Amino acid sequence: MNSRNQSYIIYILLLIAIITLVVYNVGNNGAAQGTMTINEVAQAIQDGKVAKIVGDENRLTVTMKGGEQEELVKITSTKDPSATLVEQLLQLGVTPEQLSPDILTIEIKAPSPWVGILTALGYILPFLLLAGAFFFIFRQAQGSNNAAMSFGKSKARMFTGDQPSVTFADVAGVEEAKEELREVVEFLREPQKFIALGARIPKGVLLVGPPGTGKTLMAKAVSGEAGVPFFSISGSEFVEMFVGVGASRVRDLFDQAKRHSPCIVFVDEIDAVGRQRGAGLGGSHDEREQTLNQMLVEMDGFDTDTNIIIIAATNRPDILDPALLRPGRFDRRVMLDRPDVRGREAILKVHVKGKPLSPDIDLSLLARGTPGFVGADLENLVNEAAILSARRNKKVIGQSELQEAVERVIAGPERKSRLISAEEKRIIAYHEAGHAIVMNAIPEADPVHKVSIIARGMAAGYTLALPAEDRTLMPRKKLIAEMVGLLGGRAAEEIVFDDITSGASNDIERVTQLARTMVTRLGMSSNMGPMVYGQKEELIFLGREISEQRDYSESVAEQIDAEVRQLVSYAYDEARRLITLYREQLDSVATRLLEAETISREEFEAIFPPPFQKNSGTPTLVSNN
C-alpha cells in the first residue's frame, strides 16, 4: 500500500469519527424543542398539560397536550437513578389519580446497550481524533523530503543513465578536459580492465574554471557517456540552520551512491562547504566545518571496488581546504578555461544546431569578434539573436542579428528613446570620436570595430574595440596603449570645448586602477622595480578581497602614488598629443556620428585610415649586434 492510499484511509476514518460524534449529539438533542426540569414536568402533570411520557433510565420524552398539534419536549431527568419515575413524581406532589392510565400514559423502555456504547464513545472519540491527527502529521513528515522529520536526508537529485540527455558531443571548446575525463568514463564502463592491472582510478575529479565555462555540463556529459546513475547536489544544500544536518546529509548521500554503484556524485559549488577550516569569523567549530569533516571521512571510506566517482566544480579553488585536495580525495584537477577562437567557433556550432540560419552566416567571424566570451555568454548571444530575429518578424537568424547580439551582451540594449539635447549629443560625439581616433593612431591598441552615440546600458555612447587575436600575455606597451585610448575621450572634450564633463568618470577609474596594478602587482615600474606591494586579505566566509595589508613604509606609499600619477599623466599627455595631431579627422568622425549615430569599422577607416600597421605589442627578440 502506497503512501497516497494510506492518506486516503486516514482521511476516511477521521471523517467517520466526526460524523459519529455529530450524529450522536444530534440524536440526543435534536428531537427536542425545549427542555424542562423534573419539577416542571411534575407541575405540568398537576396542571393536566401532559398527555404521555416515554422514558428510559435517565431520559424522558414528554408529550404535551396541545390540541391537534402535539409538541414534543425532551428533558433530562435529575431523579435518583435508584428511584423509579412514578416514585419521584409522587415525591414531587403528583397524586396517584393524576398518574392513572386514563389521564396520563407512561411508557418505560428497557435501556438499549447502544446507549452505553455511544456514551463511552463520546468520551473516547475526541482522544482518538487527536491521536489520529498526530499520527497523520508524523507519517506525512516522514514521507516528505522537505518536512521536519527528514532534515538529515540528502537532497541530491538522481538521474538514471538509461537515456542520457547530455554527451561529450554537446560539450565543445574544452577538448583537453574531455580527454582527461574519458578515462573516468572508461573506468565506469570497464572497471575490471583497470583493477586487473592494479590501477587505482582517481576517487575525485575537481573541475576548475571561471563561471560559465561548462563545469556542470561537463559532469553531466561524463554521466551520459558512462550510462550510470548521476547524483547532483549543490554545496549549499548540505548546510541548514540545524546542527548536524549537513553531516547527516553527507552520510545519506554516500549511502545512496553505494547502493547505486557504479555511479557519479556531482557536487556543484563545493566551495560552499569545502572552504579552509579554522580561518573564519565563525570560529573553528561550526556546522560547515563538521559537514566538510564528514565529507573527508566518507571519501576516505571508499573501497577500490565501489566504482563511485566524485566530481566537484568550483570557480574558487584557492579557498578550498588543503585536506580536500590531497591525493586520495580529489586526485585530479581538470581546468576549464575560457575558450580560444577555435573553441568559441565550436561552441557556437553546438548552440546554433537546430536553429534556422541565414546562408551568409559566418561563425568564424563571430568567434573572432567575441574574445573572452565563455560558453554561457555564447549561448546567451545565440538566444538574443533568435529573439531579435523574432522581434523583426524574420524566419531565419541573420549575421546582423548575431552582431547586434554581441553588442547587447557586451554593453546592453540600445536606448534610442532617450532624449538628449543637441549640446550633449555633440559632446558625446566628440568624446567617442576621441576614443576612436586615439585607438586608431596607436599601433598597440586594438582595432576600432564600431563607434556609436546611441545610449547602451548606462553608457551615453560607446566605442567598441576588439582584439585581432586571443591574448594570454599582456605586454606593458599594450597596457599603456589601453590607458591612452581610455583617456582619448577626456582629451577630446578638453581640446574641442575648452572644458571637461563627468562623462569620463568610468574611463578615469579604469585608468587609475590599471596604473596601480601595473606598479603594485605586475612590477612594470622602472622606479619601483619588479616587486609586489601589499598583500591581499580576504575573509574566508565572504570569499572576496576586502582589504589590503600594507607591508611597505609610508615613503614607499608616496613613491607608489607618484609612479601611478606619472603613468596616468603620461597617458593623458599622449592622448592630447594625438588628438591635436589628428584634429581634422576628429572633426570628420564627430560630424559623421552626429549624422548617422553609428559608424562601422569600414566607414571609420575610410574617414581615418590607420597611420601605422597594427601590432599586438608583444615584445620581440633583441639582436645582439
Number of C-alpha atoms within 10 A of each C-alpha: 5 6 11 9 10 13 13 10 12 15 14 12 13 16 12 12 16 15 12 16 17 13 13 17 14 12 11 12 14 12 12 16 11 12 16 16 14 19 16 12 23 21 17 16 22 15 11 14 15 21 19 19 20 15 21 15 18 15 15 21 20 22 19 20 15 12 7 6 8 11 14 19 17 23 21 14 20 12 18 11 10 7 10 13 22 14 11 17 20 14 11 15 13 20 15 10 10 16 17 11 11 9 14 18 14 17 13 13 10 9 12 10 8 9 11 11 10 16 12 11 17 16 11 11 16 14 12 14 16 12 11 16 14 12 13 15 10 14 14 17 15 14 12 13 15 12 12 12 15 16 20 21 19 23 20 21 13 17 19 15 17 11 10 18 13 17 18 19 9 14 21 22 25 21 13 11 17 18 11 15 19 15 14 23 21 15 22 24 16 12 18 13 12 13 14 8 8 9 12 13 20 18 22 25 23 23 25 20 19 15 17 19 23 24 27 19 15 25 27 25 23 26 28 23 21 25 21 23 21 26 25 22 21 19 20 16 16 27 22 14 8 10 14 18 21 30 23 19 24 25 19 17 24 20 13 16 23 15 10 19 16 21 27 30 25 27 23 21 20 23 24 20 25 25 24 20 22 14 12 15 10 12 10 14 10 14 21 24 21 21 24 25 18 17 23 16 14 16 19 12 11 17 10 12 12 15 20 25 26 20 26 26 26 24 18 18 19 12 19 19 17 13 16 20 18 11 12 17 22 21 15 20 18 18 17 24 17 21 22 22 22 14 18 27 22 19 24 22 15 16 19 16 9 8 12 12 15 12 10 9 14 13 18 15 13 19 20 18 19 23 19 13 22 23 22 13 18 23 17 15 26 20 17 19 23 24 15 19 18 13 9 10 9 11 12 16 23 20 19 13 19 23 16 16 24 23 17 17 15 15 17 15 16 18 14 11 8 10 8 13 8 10 9 12 19 16 21 27 31 29 29 27 31 33 28 28 28 30 27 25 24 23 20 22 26 22 22 23 18 19 26 22 27 22 20 19 14 11 15 20 23 22 22 20 20 17 16 14 13 15 13 7 8 11 16 17 16 20 18 21 23 22 27 29 30 27 26 32 30 27 30 30 23 14 14 17 11 9 11 16 14 7 17 17 10 12 16 16 11 15 24 17 11 18 25 21 16 20 24 21 15 16 17 18 19 9 11 16 12 14 13 15 21 14 13 12 12 15 14 18 15 10 14 13 11 10 12 12 10 12 12 10 9 10 9 13 14 11 14 19 14 12 21 23 15 13 21 22 13 15 23 21 15 20 30 22 15 21 26 15 12 15 17 11 18 27 16 15 26 22 16 18 24 17 10 10 16 19 19 14 14 13 15 25 17 10 13 19 14 18 10 11 10 16 14 18 16 14 9 6 6 6 5 4 3
